[in-house]
Amino acid sequence: MAETIFGPTLTLSTGRIIPTRWVGEQHVKEDLGFIPSFADWVKAIRPEPWMGRAERTEALVDRYFASPVVEVT
């Protein structure tokens, strides 16, 4: 997100150029003590009832979609 807002690098008043990502990572390390992994992030998501109410959308997306043929023996 920081790169989107500030660009890929920042120029300090001394003229030194540093990666924006590095600044963001340091900020997260100071706040959390570590950089969370994707698995850490996913574990923190609390499932809500609406998240489990998914409907099949194939027929809406592909008008030629046909349900799988079930062979009865």
Contact map, one row per residue, 1 for C-alpha under 8 A:
1111100000000000000000000000000000000000000000000000000000000000000000000
1111111000000000000110010000000000000000000000000000000000000000000000000
1111111110000000000110000000000000000000000000000000000000000000000000000
1111111100000000000000000000000000000000000000000000000000000000000000000
1111111000000000000000000000000000000000000000000000000000000000000000000
0111111111000000000100000000000000000000000000000000000000000000000000000
0111111111000000000100000000000000000000000000000000000000000000000000000
0011011111000000001110000000000000000000000000000000000000000000000000000
0010011111100000111110000000000000000000000000000000000000000000000000000
0000011111110000111100000000000000000000000000000000000000000000000000000
0000000011111111110000000000000000000000000000000000000000000000000000000
0000000001111111110000000000000000000000000000000000000000000000000000000
0000000000111111000000000000000000000000000000000000000000000000000000000
0000000000111111000000000000000000000000000000000000000000000000000000000
0000000000111111100000000000000000000000000000000000000000000000000000000
0000000000111111110000000000000000000000000000000000000000000000000000000
0000000011110011111000000000000000000000000000000000000000000000000000000
0000000011110001111101100000000000000000000000000000000000000000000000000
0000000111000000111111100000000000000000000000000000000000000000000000000
0110011111000000011111110000000000000000000000000000000000000000000000000
0110000110000000001111111000000000000000000000000000000000000000000000000
0000000000000000011111111100000000000000000000000000000000000000000000000
0000000000000000011111111110000000000000000000000000000000000000000000000
0100000000000000000111111111000000000000000000000000000000000000000000000
0000000000000000000011111111100000100000000000000000000000000000000000000
0000000000000000000001111111110000000000000000000000000000000000000000000
0000000000000000000000111111111000000000000000000000000000000000000000000
0000000000000000000000011111111111100000000000000000000000000000000000000
0000000000000000000000001111111111100000000000000000000000000000000000000
0000000000000000000000000111111111000000000000000000000000000000000000000
0000000000000000000000000011111110000000000000000000000000000000000000000
0000000000000000000000000001111111100000000000000000000000000000000000000
0000000000000000000000000001111111100000000000000000000000000000000000000
0000000000000000000000000001110111110000000000000000000000000000000000000
0000000000000000000000001001100111111000000000000000000000000000000000000
0000000000000000000000000000000001111111100000000000000000000000000000000
0000000000000000000000000000000000111111100000000000000000000000000000000
0000000000000000000000000000000000011111110000000000000000000000000000000
0000000000000000000000000000000000011111111000000000000000000000000000000
0000000000000000000000000000000000011111111100000000000000000000000000000
0000000000000000000000000000000000011111111110000000000000000000000000000
0000000000000000000000000000000000000111111110000000000000000000000000000
0000000000000000000000000000000000000011111111000000000000000000000000000
0000000000000000000000000000000000000001111111000000000000000000000000000
0000000000000000000000000000000000000000111111100000000000000000000000000
0000000000000000000000000000000000000000001111110000000000000000000000000
0000000000000000000000000000000000000000000011111010000000000000000000000
0000000000000000000000000000000000000000000001111111000000000000000000000
0000000000000000000000000000000000000000000000111111100000000000000000000
0000000000000000000000000000000000000000000000011111100000000000000000000
0000000000000000000000000000000000000000000000111111110000000000000000000
0000000000000000000000000000000000000000000000011111110000000000000000000
0000000000000000000000000000000000000000000000001111111000000000000000000
0000000000000000000000000000000000000000000000000011111100000000000000000
0000000000000000000000000000000000000000000000000000111110000000000000000
0000000000000000000000000000000000000000000000000000011111100000000000000
0000000000000000000000000000000000000000000000000000001111111000000000000
0000000000000000000000000000000000000000000000000000000111111100100000000
0000000000000000000000000000000000000000000000000000000111111111110000000
0000000000000000000000000000000000000000000000000000000011111110000000000
0000000000000000000000000000000000000000000000000000000011111110000000000
0000000000000000000000000000000000000000000000000000000001111111100000000
0000000000000000000000000000000000000000000000000000000000111111100000000
0000000000000000000000000000000000000000000000000000000000100111110000000
0000000000000000000000000000000000000000000000000000000001100111111000000
0000000000000000000000000000000000000000000000000000000000100001111100000
0000000000000000000000000000000000000000000000000000000000000000111110000
0000000000000000000000000000000000000000000000000000000000000000011111000
0000000000000000000000000000000000000000000000000000000000000000001111100
0000000000000000000000000000000000000000000000000000000000000000000111110
0000000000000000000000000000000000000000000000000000000000000000000011111
0000000000000000000000000000000000000000000000000000000000000000000001111
0000000000000000000000000000000000000000000000000000000000000000000000111
